[in-house]
Amino acid sequence: MKASFEWLLAVAALCAAQGAGAAAPAAAAAPARAALEKQDIRAQLAPRRFTTVAAEIGAKVSRVAVAEGSAFRAGQVLVSFDCSLQQAQLQKAKAVLGAAERTFSANKRLDELNSVGKVELQASEAELGKARADVAANTVLLSKCAIPAPFSGRVAEQKVREQQYVQPGQALLEILDDSVLELEFLVPSRWLAWVKPGYAFQVRIDETGKTYPAKVQRIGARVDPVSQSIKLSAAIDGRFPELIAGMSGRVALTAPAGQ
């Protein structure tokens, strides 16, 4: 009798364990999904446009008009070079051009009077063309002596100093456009069912301790098959002077009801 009773208890315990085992995954799945859908995503502020300003000629830096961290306007001269040599070469090319123009004009007049050979006329015309090309080339070269800002923004890093000689292609300044700061972050790919361009959300920046509005701008072109995630690009909705590139924070995205 005692053995039968113990057997019944064992069967009851086994059935209870099986029922609990079947319910456990379902019970665990809901909190896991809720935690995922409401998780905070890490993101970093980055400028929409940034570039490295480099020298196009070999010359000595005469002036760096903007200091590291300072703001500038589009078209403002950022760096100027000592181009005394290039200026002299342009003046020389212009003098040669003037002489070539006078020679060609004289030969053309003589040709009208049948007093000069065709070969001589063609030679003077060729010299005129070469002189014009030299003036154009030196003019372009001289234009490289001042580097204007391609857009409005700020100087992130200054890489050269005044009176320093630089080579063509050498980096001078790191600049960025901070008028629009973007956020890049990864989210689960299944969120594509409800995250669309223009979707509004909040981001809390660690450095300021404040929360700012933002909107999704672009969605990545492909899903990572391993992590099943996709990259989103968003922009801070508004102008906040205290925000600068490199700050980071948490993006709060919550799935709509029923998703």
C-alpha positions as CSV (number, residue, x, y, z in Angstrom):
1,M,0.0,0.0,0.0
2,K,2.8,2.3,0.9
3,A,4.6,1.5,-2.4
4,S,1.5,2.3,-4.4
5,F,1.1,5.6,-2.6
6,E,4.7,6.6,-3.3
7,W,4.2,5.6,-7.0
8,L,1.2,7.9,-7.3
9,L,3.1,10.8,-5.7
10,A,6.0,10.3,-8.2
11,V,3.5,10.2,-11.2
12,A,1.9,13.4,-9.9
13,A,5.2,15.1,-9.5
14,L,6.3,14.1,-13.0
15,C,3.1,15.5,-14.5
16,A,3.5,18.7,-12.6
17,A,7.1,19.1,-13.8
18,Q,6.1,18.5,-17.4
19,G,3.4,21.1,-17.2
20,A,5.7,23.6,-15.6
21,G,8.3,22.8,-18.3
22,A,5.9,23.5,-21.1
23,A,4.7,26.8,-19.5
24,A,8.2,28.0,-18.6
25,P,9.4,28.9,-22.2
26,A,6.1,30.7,-22.9
27,A,6.3,32.6,-19.6
28,A,10.0,33.5,-20.2
29,A,9.4,34.6,-23.8
30,A,7.1,37.4,-22.9
31,P,9.4,39.2,-20.5
32,A,12.4,38.7,-22.9
33,R,10.4,40.2,-25.8
34,A,9.2,43.1,-23.7
35,A,12.7,43.8,-22.5
36,L,14.1,43.7,-26.0
37,E,11.4,45.9,-27.4
38,K,11.9,48.5,-24.7
39,Q,15.7,48.3,-24.5
40,D,17.9,51.5,-24.7
41,I,20.2,51.5,-27.7
42,R,23.6,53.1,-27.5
43,A,24.3,55.8,-30.2
44,Q,26.9,58.4,-30.8
45,L,26.6,61.9,-32.3
46,A,28.4,62.4,-35.6
47,P,28.4,65.3,-38.1
48,R,26.6,64.8,-41.4
49,R,29.6,66.3,-43.3
50,F,33.2,66.2,-42.4
51,T,36.5,66.3,-44.3
52,T,40.2,66.8,-44.2
53,V,41.5,70.0,-45.8
54,A,44.8,69.3,-47.5
55,A,47.4,71.3,-49.4
56,E,47.3,71.2,-53.2
57,I,50.7,72.8,-53.6
58,G,54.1,72.8,-51.9
59,A,54.5,76.1,-50.0
60,K,55.0,77.7,-46.6
61,V,51.9,78.3,-44.5
62,S,51.6,82.1,-44.0
63,R,48.4,82.1,-42.0
64,V,45.9,79.7,-40.4
65,A,42.8,81.9,-40.1
66,V,40.9,79.5,-37.7
67,A,41.9,77.9,-34.5
68,E,41.0,74.5,-33.3
69,G,37.4,74.4,-32.1
70,S,36.5,77.7,-33.7
71,A,33.6,78.2,-36.2
72,F,33.8,79.4,-39.8
73,R,31.5,80.2,-42.7
74,A,31.3,78.6,-46.1
75,G,33.8,80.4,-48.4
76,Q,35.9,81.8,-45.6
77,V,39.6,81.4,-46.1
78,L,40.9,78.8,-43.7
79,V,44.6,78.6,-44.7
80,S,46.8,80.9,-46.7
81,F,50.2,80.1,-48.2
82,D,53.3,82.3,-49.1
83,C,53.0,82.2,-52.9
84,S,55.6,84.8,-53.8
85,L,57.2,82.4,-56.3
86,Q,53.9,81.4,-57.9
87,Q,53.0,85.1,-58.2
88,A,56.3,85.8,-60.0
89,Q,55.8,82.9,-62.3
90,L,52.4,84.2,-63.2
91,Q,53.8,87.7,-64.0
92,K,56.5,86.1,-66.1
93,A,53.9,84.1,-68.0
94,K,51.8,87.2,-68.6
95,A,54.9,89.1,-70.0
96,V,55.6,86.2,-72.4
97,L,51.9,86.2,-73.4
98,G,52.1,89.9,-74.2
99,A,55.1,89.4,-76.4
100,A,53.5,86.5,-78.2
101,E,50.4,88.5,-78.9
102,R,52.4,91.4,-80.4
103,T,54.4,89.0,-82.5
104,F,51.3,87.2,-83.8
105,S,49.5,90.4,-84.5
106,A,52.5,91.7,-86.5
107,N,52.8,88.4,-88.5
108,K,49.1,88.4,-89.2
109,R,49.3,91.9,-90.6
110,L,52.3,91.0,-92.7
111,D,50.4,87.9,-93.9
112,E,47.6,90.2,-95.1
113,L,50.3,92.0,-97.1
114,N,51.8,88.8,-98.4
115,S,55.1,89.7,-96.6
116,V,55.5,86.7,-94.3
117,G,55.6,82.9,-94.8
118,K,52.8,80.6,-93.6
119,V,55.2,78.6,-91.5
120,E,56.3,81.7,-89.6
121,L,52.7,82.8,-89.1
122,Q,51.7,79.3,-87.8
123,A,54.8,79.3,-85.5
124,S,53.8,82.6,-83.9
125,E,50.3,81.4,-83.5
126,A,51.5,78.3,-81.7
127,E,53.7,80.4,-79.4
128,L,50.6,82.5,-78.6
129,G,48.6,79.4,-77.7
130,K,51.4,78.1,-75.5
131,A,51.7,81.5,-73.7
132,R,48.0,81.6,-73.0
133,A,48.1,78.0,-71.6
134,D,51.0,79.0,-69.3
135,V,49.1,82.0,-68.0
136,A,46.0,79.8,-67.3
137,A,48.1,77.1,-65.6
138,N,49.9,79.7,-63.3
139,T,46.6,81.4,-62.6
140,V,45.1,78.1,-61.4
141,L,48.2,77.4,-59.4
142,L,48.0,80.8,-57.7
143,S,44.4,80.1,-56.8
144,K,45.6,77.2,-54.6
145,C,47.4,79.6,-52.3
146,A,44.2,80.2,-50.3
147,I,42.0,77.4,-49.1
148,P,38.3,78.4,-48.7
149,A,35.9,76.5,-46.5
150,P,33.7,74.1,-48.5
151,F,30.9,74.5,-46.0
152,S,30.1,76.2,-42.7
153,G,31.2,74.4,-39.6
154,R,34.0,74.1,-37.0
155,V,37.6,73.0,-36.8
156,A,38.0,69.6,-35.2
157,E,41.8,69.4,-35.4
158,Q,44.6,71.7,-36.6
159,K,47.4,69.7,-38.1
160,V,49.9,72.5,-39.2
161,R,51.2,75.7,-37.8
162,E,52.1,79.0,-39.4
163,Q,55.5,79.2,-41.2
164,Q,55.5,75.4,-41.6
165,Y,56.4,74.2,-45.1
166,V,53.9,71.6,-46.4
167,Q,53.9,69.2,-49.3
168,P,51.0,68.7,-51.8
169,G,48.5,66.4,-50.3
170,Q,49.5,67.1,-46.7
171,A,46.6,67.3,-44.2
172,L,46.1,70.8,-42.8
173,L,42.8,70.8,-40.9
174,E,40.0,68.4,-39.9
175,I,36.7,70.2,-40.3
176,L,33.1,69.2,-39.7
177,D,29.6,70.6,-40.3
178,D,27.9,70.6,-36.9
179,S,24.7,72.3,-38.1
180,V,23.0,68.8,-38.2
181,L,24.2,66.1,-35.9
182,E,23.3,62.5,-36.7
183,L,22.9,59.4,-34.7
184,E,23.8,55.9,-35.9
185,F,22.8,52.8,-34.1
186,L,21.7,49.2,-34.5
187,V,18.2,47.8,-33.8
188,P,16.7,44.3,-34.2
189,S,15.7,43.8,-37.9
190,R,12.1,42.8,-37.0
191,W,11.6,46.4,-35.9
192,L,11.4,47.3,-39.6
193,A,7.8,46.4,-39.4
194,W,7.2,49.7,-37.6
195,V,10.4,51.8,-37.7
196,K,10.2,54.1,-40.8
197,P,11.9,57.3,-42.0
198,G,10.4,60.2,-40.0
199,Y,9.8,58.0,-36.9
200,A,10.2,60.3,-33.8
201,F,11.9,59.2,-30.6
202,Q,14.0,60.5,-27.7
203,V,17.7,60.3,-27.0
204,R,19.3,61.0,-23.7
205,I,22.9,62.3,-24.0
206,D,25.3,61.2,-21.3
207,E,27.5,64.4,-21.3
208,T,24.6,66.8,-20.9
209,G,22.2,64.6,-18.9
210,K,19.4,65.9,-21.1
211,T,16.9,64.3,-23.4
212,Y,16.5,65.5,-27.0
213,P,14.0,64.8,-29.8
214,A,15.2,63.0,-32.9
215,K,13.8,61.5,-36.1
216,V,14.9,58.5,-38.2
217,Q,16.4,59.7,-41.5
218,R,17.7,56.6,-43.2
219,I,17.5,52.9,-42.9
220,G,20.4,50.6,-43.7
221,A,20.5,48.8,-47.0
222,R,20.9,45.3,-45.6
223,V,20.3,43.2,-42.5
224,D,23.1,41.5,-40.6
225,P,22.2,37.8,-40.9
226,V,24.2,36.9,-37.8
227,S,22.9,39.4,-35.3
228,Q,19.6,40.0,-37.2
229,S,20.1,43.7,-36.8
230,I,20.1,46.7,-39.1
231,K,21.6,50.2,-38.9
232,L,19.5,53.3,-38.6
233,S,20.6,56.9,-39.1
234,A,18.7,59.6,-37.3
235,A,19.1,63.4,-36.8
236,I,18.6,65.5,-33.8
237,D,15.4,67.4,-34.3
238,G,16.4,71.0,-33.6
239,R,19.5,73.1,-32.9
240,F,21.1,72.7,-29.5
241,P,24.4,74.6,-29.0
242,E,25.5,72.4,-26.2
243,L,25.6,69.3,-28.4
244,I,28.9,68.5,-30.2
245,A,30.1,65.6,-32.3
246,G,31.4,62.6,-30.3
247,M,28.9,62.8,-27.5
248,S,27.0,59.6,-26.9
249,G,23.8,58.4,-25.2
250,R,20.9,56.0,-25.1
251,V,18.2,55.9,-27.7
252,A,14.8,55.0,-26.4
253,L,12.6,53.2,-28.9
254,T,9.4,51.5,-28.0
255,A,7.3,49.3,-30.3
256,P,3.7,50.5,-30.9
257,A,1.0,48.4,-29.3
258,G,0.4,45.2,-31.1
259,Q,3.9,45.0,-32.6
